């Protein structure tokens, strides 16, 4: 319950982060758009000012020529003012003064427009940098949002997966301890008891031989031989459960075939085994892992599926090994995780250790199929 609460809190924090980043992205985008509008407006204004400056330069040049000519005319009149009337002199003076005044005003206006042009160019450069930075930030924020929405959203799943793996590790330790207890009980109740009985019966054989004769002693010895044989069978069964010796001696296919025959005999279920492909030995760790995967799948089918038929298909190819375990049992919902169910997780761990793939298909009432694919590594 606490884990679910922590998961909800983490999801809430992530959602809050996403909202904050999205709002920041919208604000930056708004700033970028406003800067673009301002940039376009100033760009148009700059073009107009440039055109005005050109016109003023032309007008100033024209006035410069006219003013110079008027000054020269005024100088000539001043030298020969006796040849001109007072009104003519006044007109020439006023004309020259007016041209000079107009020229000064035009040059001043040109100077102001040039300063305004330079200021607009500086603002345009600043706005261009602002737009570029805003676009860059929007791109980076988009990457962050994508990370938050896709990759970071998986943090909860990763944490859950890590918790499951931690629980799986603890479960393995518990299973090891339980296995030790089981082996201890089996050794105590099986071979140890039988050996104790054999010891007692051997003493009985000695007493029978001394008290009742050879024939009855031979009968007791035959009984002891039967007990020894049963004890040896129990020891071999326990060893086989720990690690089938046939894996080292015969290989994967014969060991699986022998195991399935034993399961079929003791569990009253039909098991059909087919072996295809190449006849070659694999590396020891691959043979052990593949055997355990088949063992786990078949045991699951026998214990939980209620199936009457289990099909096992093994195909060893040049570059990979395929194993299919299929039953006609009651099936299950693969999307529903049962509490304290670590069988499938353990199988996935084994397959991942071999760099392989595991696919489980099942639905209620439709049976279950387990497909395993791992790289083929020869000895």
C-alpha positions as CSV (number, residue, x, y, z in Angstrom):
1,X,0.0,0.0,0.0
2,X,2.9,2.3,0.9
3,X,4.5,1.6,-2.5
4,X,1.4,2.5,-4.4
5,X,1.2,5.8,-2.4
6,X,4.8,6.5,-3.2
7,X,4.1,5.7,-6.9
8,X,1.2,8.2,-6.9
9,X,3.3,10.9,-5.3
10,X,6.0,10.4,-7.8
11,X,3.5,10.5,-10.7
12,X,2.1,13.7,-9.2
13,X,5.5,15.3,-9.0
14,X,6.3,14.3,-12.6
15,X,3.0,15.7,-13.8
16,X,3.6,19.0,-11.9
17,X,7.1,19.2,-13.5
18,X,5.6,18.6,-17.0
19,X,2.9,21.3,-16.5
20,X,5.6,23.8,-15.3
21,X,7.9,23.0,-18.2
22,X,5.0,23.2,-20.7
23,X,4.0,26.6,-19.3
24,X,7.6,27.8,-19.6
25,X,7.6,26.6,-23.1
26,X,4.4,28.5,-23.9
27,X,5.8,31.7,-22.3
28,X,9.1,31.4,-24.3
29,X,7.2,30.7,-27.4
30,X,5.1,33.9,-26.8
31,X,8.2,35.9,-26.2
32,X,9.7,34.5,-29.4
33,X,6.5,35.4,-31.4
34,X,6.4,38.9,-30.0
35,X,10.1,39.4,-30.7
36,X,9.5,38.3,-34.3
37,X,6.6,40.7,-34.7
38,X,8.7,43.5,-33.3
39,X,11.6,42.5,-35.5
40,X,9.4,42.6,-38.7
41,X,8.0,46.0,-37.6
42,X,11.5,47.4,-37.1
43,X,12.7,45.8,-40.3
44,X,10.0,47.7,-42.3
45,X,10.7,50.9,-40.4
46,X,14.4,50.5,-41.1
47,X,13.7,50.2,-44.8
48,X,11.6,53.4,-44.7
49,X,14.4,55.2,-42.8
50,X,17.0,54.1,-45.2
51,X,14.9,55.3,-48.1
52,X,14.4,58.6,-46.3
53,X,18.1,59.0,-45.6
54,X,18.8,58.4,-49.3
55,X,16.3,61.1,-50.3
56,X,17.7,63.5,-47.7
57,X,21.2,62.9,-49.0
58,X,20.0,63.7,-52.5
59,X,18.1,66.7,-51.3
60,X,21.1,67.8,-49.2
61,X,23.5,67.5,-52.2
62,X,21.1,69.5,-54.3
63,X,20.8,72.2,-51.7
64,X,24.5,72.2,-51.2
65,X,25.0,73.0,-54.9
66,X,22.3,75.6,-54.8
67,X,23.6,77.2,-51.6
68,X,27.2,77.3,-53.0
69,X,26.0,78.9,-56.2
70,X,23.9,81.4,-54.2
71,X,26.9,82.2,-52.0
72,X,29.0,82.8,-55.1
73,X,26.3,85.1,-56.5
74,X,26.1,86.9,-53.1
75,X,29.9,87.4,-53.2
76,X,29.8,88.8,-56.7
77,X,27.0,91.2,-55.7
78,X,28.9,92.3,-52.7
79,X,31.9,93.2,-54.9
80,X,29.8,95.1,-57.3
81,X,26.9,96.2,-55.1
82,X,26.8,99.6,-56.9
83,X,25.5,97.8,-60.0
84,X,22.6,96.3,-58.2
85,X,19.6,97.8,-56.6
86,X,19.0,97.4,-52.9
87,X,16.0,95.1,-53.5
88,X,18.1,92.8,-55.7
89,X,20.8,92.6,-53.0
90,X,18.2,91.8,-50.3
91,X,16.6,89.1,-52.5
92,X,20.0,87.4,-53.2
93,X,20.9,87.6,-49.5
94,X,17.5,86.1,-48.4
95,X,17.8,83.4,-51.0
96,X,21.2,82.5,-49.8
97,X,20.2,82.5,-46.2
98,X,17.1,80.4,-46.9
99,X,19.2,77.8,-48.9
100,X,21.7,77.6,-46.1
101,X,19.0,77.2,-43.5
102,X,17.3,74.5,-45.5
103,X,20.6,72.7,-46.0
104,X,21.3,72.8,-42.3
105,X,17.9,71.4,-41.5
106,X,18.2,68.7,-44.1
107,X,21.7,67.7,-42.8
108,X,20.3,67.7,-39.2
109,X,17.4,65.6,-40.2
110,X,19.7,63.3,-42.1
111,X,22.0,63.0,-39.0
112,X,19.0,62.2,-36.8
113,X,17.7,59.6,-39.2
114,X,21.1,58.0,-39.4
115,X,21.3,57.7,-35.6
116,X,17.8,56.3,-35.6
117,X,18.8,53.8,-38.3
118,X,21.8,52.7,-36.4
119,X,19.7,52.3,-33.2
120,X,17.1,50.2,-35.1
121,X,19.9,48.1,-36.5
122,X,21.2,47.4,-33.0
123,X,17.7,46.6,-31.8
124,X,17.2,44.3,-34.8
125,X,20.5,42.5,-34.0
126,X,19.4,42.1,-30.3
127,X,15.9,40.9,-31.3
128,X,17.4,38.4,-33.8
129,X,19.6,37.0,-31.0
130,X,16.6,36.9,-28.7
131,X,14.6,35.0,-31.3
132,X,17.4,32.5,-31.9
133,X,17.9,31.9,-28.1
134,X,14.1,31.5,-27.7
135,X,14.0,29.0,-30.6
136,X,16.9,27.2,-29.0
137,X,15.2,27.1,-25.6
138,X,11.9,25.9,-27.1
139,X,13.9,23.1,-28.8
140,X,15.6,22.1,-25.6
141,X,12.4,22.3,-23.6
142,X,10.8,20.1,-26.2
143,X,13.5,17.5,-25.6
144,X,13.0,17.8,-21.9
145,X,9.2,17.4,-22.3
146,X,9.8,14.4,-24.5
147,X,12.1,13.0,-21.8
148,X,9.6,13.7,-19.1
149,X,6.6,12.4,-21.0
150,X,8.3,9.2,-22.3
151,X,11.5,8.3,-20.6
152,X,10.9,9.9,-17.1
153,X,7.4,8.5,-17.0
154,X,9.0,5.1,-17.0
155,X,10.8,5.8,-13.7
156,X,7.8,4.5,-11.8
157,X,7.9,1.3,-13.8
158,X,11.6,1.0,-13.4
159,X,11.3,1.5,-9.6
160,X,8.5,-1.1,-9.6
161,X,10.7,-3.4,-11.6
162,X,13.6,-2.8,-9.3
163,X,11.4,-3.5,-6.3
164,X,10.2,-6.7,-8.0
165,X,13.8,-7.8,-8.6
166,X,14.7,-7.0,-5.0
167,X,11.8,-9.1,-3.9
168,X,12.8,-11.7,-6.4
169,X,16.3,-11.7,-4.9
170,X,14.9,-12.1,-1.4
171,X,12.6,-14.8,-2.7
172,X,15.6,-16.6,-4.1
173,X,17.3,-16.5,-0.7
174,X,14.1,-17.8,0.9
175,X,13.8,-20.5,-1.8
176,X,17.4,-21.6,-1.1
177,X,16.7,-21.9,2.6
178,X,13.5,-23.8,1.9
179,X,15.3,-26.0,-0.5
180,X,17.9,-26.7,2.1
181,X,15.2,-27.6,4.6
182,X,13.4,-29.7,2.0
183,X,16.7,-31.6,1.2
184,X,17.4,-32.0,4.9
185,X,13.9,-33.5,5.4
186,X,14.2,-35.7,2.3
187,X,17.6,-36.9,3.3
188,X,16.4,-37.6,6.9
189,X,13.1,-39.2,5.9
190,X,14.6,-41.1,2.9
191,X,18.2,-42.2,2.6
192,X,19.1,-41.6,6.2
193,X,16.1,-43.7,7.5
194,X,16.8,-46.4,4.9
195,X,20.5,-46.5,5.9
196,X,19.6,-46.7,9.5
197,X,17.1,-49.6,8.7
198,X,19.8,-51.3,6.6
199,X,22.2,-51.1,9.5
200,X,19.6,-52.7,11.8
201,X,18.7,-55.3,9.2
202,X,22.4,-56.1,8.7
203,X,22.7,-56.8,12.4
204,X,19.5,-58.9,12.1
205,X,21.2,-60.9,9.2
206,X,24.2,-61.6,11.5
207,X,21.9,-62.8,14.3
208,X,19.7,-64.8,12.0
209,X,22.8,-66.5,10.5
210,X,24.0,-67.4,13.9
211,X,20.7,-68.5,15.4
212,X,18.5,-69.8,12.4
213,X,21.0,-70.8,9.7
214,X,22.1,-69.9,6.3
215,X,18.8,-70.0,4.4
216,X,16.9,-67.5,6.6
217,X,20.0,-65.3,6.6
218,X,20.0,-65.3,2.8
219,X,16.3,-64.3,2.8
220,X,17.1,-61.4,5.1
221,X,20.1,-60.4,2.9
222,X,17.7,-60.2,-0.1
223,X,15.5,-57.9,1.9
224,X,18.5,-55.7,2.8
225,X,19.4,-55.7,-1.0
226,X,16.0,-54.4,-1.8
227,X,16.3,-51.6,0.8
228,X,19.8,-50.7,-0.5
229,X,18.3,-50.5,-4.1
230,X,15.5,-48.2,-2.8
231,X,17.9,-46.0,-0.9
232,X,20.1,-45.7,-4.0
233,X,17.1,-44.7,-6.1
234,X,16.2,-42.0,-3.5
235,X,19.7,-40.6,-3.5
236,X,19.8,-40.5,-7.3
237,X,16.4,-38.8,-7.4
238,X,17.6,-36.1,-5.0
239,X,20.8,-35.6,-7.0
240,X,18.8,-35.4,-10.3
241,X,16.6,-32.7,-8.8
242,X,19.7,-30.7,-7.8
243,X,21.4,-31.2,-11.2
244,X,20.7,-33.9,-13.8
245,X,23.9,-35.7,-14.4
246,X,22.7,-36.6,-17.8
247,X,23.2,-33.0,-18.8
248,X,27.0,-33.4,-18.5
249,X,27.1,-36.9,-20.0
250,X,24.4,-37.0,-22.7
251,X,23.4,-33.3,-23.3
252,X,20.3,-31.2,-23.4
253,X,17.9,-33.3,-25.6
254,X,18.3,-36.7,-23.9
255,X,18.0,-35.0,-20.5
256,X,14.8,-33.2,-21.4
257,X,13.4,-36.3,-22.9
258,X,14.1,-38.3,-19.8
259,X,12.7,-35.6,-17.5
260,X,9.5,-35.3,-19.5
261,X,9.0,-39.1,-19.5
262,X,9.3,-39.1,-15.7
263,X,6.9,-36.1,-15.4
264,X,4.4,-37.9,-17.7
265,X,4.6,-41.1,-15.7
266,X,4.2,-39.6,-12.2
267,X,1.6,-36.9,-13.1
268,X,-0.7,-38.8,-15.4
269,X,-0.5,-36.1,-18.1
270,X,0.3,-36.6,-21.8
271,X,3.6,-34.9,-22.8
272,X,4.6,-34.8,-26.4
273,X,8.2,-33.9,-27.1
274,X,9.7,-33.1,-30.5
275,X,13.4,-32.3,-31.2
276,X,14.4,-30.7,-34.5
277,X,17.4,-29.1,-36.1
278,X,21.1,-29.8,-35.4
279,X,22.4,-32.4,-33.2
280,X,25.1,-30.5,-31.3
281,X,26.1,-29.8,-27.7
282,X,25.9,-26.3,-26.2
283,X,27.9,-24.6,-23.6
284,X,27.2,-26.0,-20.1
285,X,25.5,-22.9,-18.7
286,X,23.2,-22.7,-21.8
287,X,22.2,-26.4,-21.4
288,X,21.5,-25.9,-17.7
289,X,19.6,-22.7,-18.2
290,X,17.5,-24.1,-21.0
291,X,16.7,-27.3,-19.1
292,X,15.6,-25.2,-16.1
293,X,13.4,-23.1,-18.3
294,X,11.7,-26.2,-19.7
295,X,11.5,-27.7,-16.2
296,X,9.8,-24.5,-14.8
297,X,7.4,-24.2,-17.8
298,X,6.3,-27.8,-17.6
299,X,6.0,-27.8,-13.8
300,X,3.8,-24.6,-14.1
301,X,1.6,-26.4,-16.7
302,X,1.3,-29.5,-14.5
303,X,0.6,-27.7,-11.3
304,X,-1.5,-24.7,-12.3
305,X,-3.0,-25.2,-15.8
306,X,-5.0,-28.4,-15.3
307,X,-4.0,-29.4,-18.8
308,X,-4.3,-32.9,-20.3
309,X,-1.7,-32.4,-23.0
310,X,1.6,-30.6,-22.9
311,X,3.7,-30.1,-26.1
312,X,7.4,-29.4,-25.9
313,X,9.3,-28.5,-29.1
314,X,13.0,-28.0,-29.1
315,X,14.8,-26.7,-32.3
316,X,18.6,-26.2,-32.3
317,X,19.6,-24.0,-35.3
318,X,23.0,-22.8,-36.4
319,X,22.7,-19.4,-34.6
320,X,19.9,-19.9,-32.1
321,X,17.8,-22.3,-30.1
322,X,14.0,-22.2,-30.1
323,X,11.9,-23.9,-27.4
324,X,8.1,-23.9,-27.4
325,X,6.1,-25.3,-24.4
326,X,2.4,-25.3,-25.1
327,X,-0.5,-26.7,-23.0
328,X,-4.3,-27.0,-23.4
329,X,-5.0,-25.9,-19.8
330,X,-7.2,-23.2,-18.4
331,X,-4.7,-20.3,-19.2
332,X,-4.4,-17.0,-17.3
333,X,-4.3,-13.3,-17.9
334,X,-0.7,-12.3,-18.6
335,X,-1.4,-8.7,-17.6
336,X,-2.4,-9.6,-14.1
337,X,0.5,-10.0,-11.7
338,X,-0.1,-12.4,-8.9
339,X,1.4,-11.5,-5.5
340,X,4.4,-13.7,-4.5
341,X,4.5,-15.2,-8.0
342,X,8.1,-15.2,-9.1
343,X,8.2,-18.1,-11.5
344,X,7.8,-16.1,-14.6
345,X,10.1,-13.3,-13.3
346,X,12.8,-16.0,-12.7
347,X,12.3,-17.3,-16.2
348,X,12.7,-13.8,-17.6
349,X,15.9,-13.3,-15.6
350,X,17.4,-16.6,-16.9
351,X,16.5,-15.6,-20.5
352,X,18.0,-12.1,-20.1
353,X,21.2,-13.6,-18.8
354,X,21.5,-15.6,-22.0
355,X,20.7,-12.5,-24.2
356,X,17.6,-14.2,-25.3
357,X,13.9,-13.5,-25.7
358,X,10.9,-14.8,-23.8
359,X,7.3,-14.5,-25.0
360,X,4.3,-15.8,-23.1
361,X,0.9,-16.0,-24.7
362,X,-2.1,-17.0,-22.7
363,X,-5.7,-16.1,-22.1
364,X,-8.5,-17.5,-19.9
365,X,-9.7,-20.8,-21.2
366,X,-7.3,-20.9,-24.1
367,X,-4.2,-22.5,-22.7
368,X,-0.7,-21.2,-22.5
369,X,2.3,-21.1,-24.8
370,X,5.9,-20.2,-23.8
371,X,8.3,-19.3,-26.6
372,X,12.0,-19.1,-25.7
373,X,14.7,-17.9,-28.2
374,X,18.4,-17.7,-27.2
375,X,21.6,-17.5,-29.1
376,X,23.2,-20.9,-29.9
377,X,26.6,-21.2,-28.3
378,X,28.5,-24.4,-29.1
379,X,30.9,-26.0,-26.8
